[in-house]
């Protein structure tokens, strides 16, 4: 998923789930856009109690990263701006073997 910006005020659009559909919404109320895919996955990380919502679109970038669950050394990766705009983005990884998903805050 790419970071999207409001075409009017240039604010970073936030993801909002409504039923089974996902929207990009301007925090100032200027704009909203429905995502192309309405298939979503909701995962709850029980250790950190954080909910991660992503479109079920296969990540195309594969990198070397050791899975904390199965120790496999290859994972899909994508970057999402999960915090305010003045903080670094979050890098997500999904193991190509066991599909375990984890994140690194930058």
N, C-alpha and C positions, 0 to 999 in steps of 0.2 A: 504494500500500500504506500502510496506517495502522500506527502504532505500537500494539502490543498489550501488555497487562499481565497478569501472573499473577493470577487471581482470589483466590488464597490469600495470597501474600506481597507482591503489587503490584510485583514486579520486572519489568523490560522483557523480553518474550519474545524469544528469538533465533531466527532462521530456520535450519533444518537440513534439508539435502537428503539423502534416503534413496532411492537408485535414481532413479526419475522422480517421486517425490512430495516435497512440501515440507511441513514441520511447523513450527509455532511451539512452542518448548520453553522452559520455565522454567530459568534457569541454576542454580537451587537444587534442581531435580528435583521440584518440587511438581505440575507440570501440563504437558501437551502437547496440541496441537490440530493436526489435519491441515487444510491450507488447502483452500478450496472448489475451487480449480483446481489440477490436478496437472500442467498444461502449464507447463514452465519453459524459460527461455532462459538460457544461460550464455555470457557475453561476456567475452573476455579483452582488456583494454586493453593492448596491447603496449608503449606508451610508459611507463606507470606500473606495469605488471605487477600489476594489480589485477583480481580476478574480481568481476563484478557479476552476481548472480542475481536475476531478477525473474519474477513471474508474468506470463504473457502476457495481461494485462488492459489494454485501451486506457485510457490516462490521459485523463481528461475535462477537465482544466484546460489551457487554451491560454494562453500568455503571449508577450509580445514578448521575444525573446532571440536574439541573432545566433549562428547556427551556425558553429563554427570551421572546419567542413569545406567547406560550400557557400555561406556568407554569407547564407542565408535568414534572415528576421527573425521567425519564428514557431516556437514549440516547445511540445510537451506538457511538463508539469512535474509532479513529485511529490516528496514529502519522506520520507526514511527516516532513522531513528536508527541509524547504522552504527557509531558509536563508543560509549564508555561514556556513561551517563546524565547525567553532569555536563558533557559537552561538547555543542556545538551539533549539530543534525541536518545531514544532507547533502541538498542539493537536486539532484535529477536533472532533466535536460532531454533530450528527444528531438525532433529536427528533424522538422517536419511534411512537409518535402519529401524529404529523403534518408534519414531515420530514424537518423542518427548520434546516439549517446547520449553525453553528457558530464555531469560533476558539478561542484558548487561546495560546498566545505566552509564551514560558517558558524561 
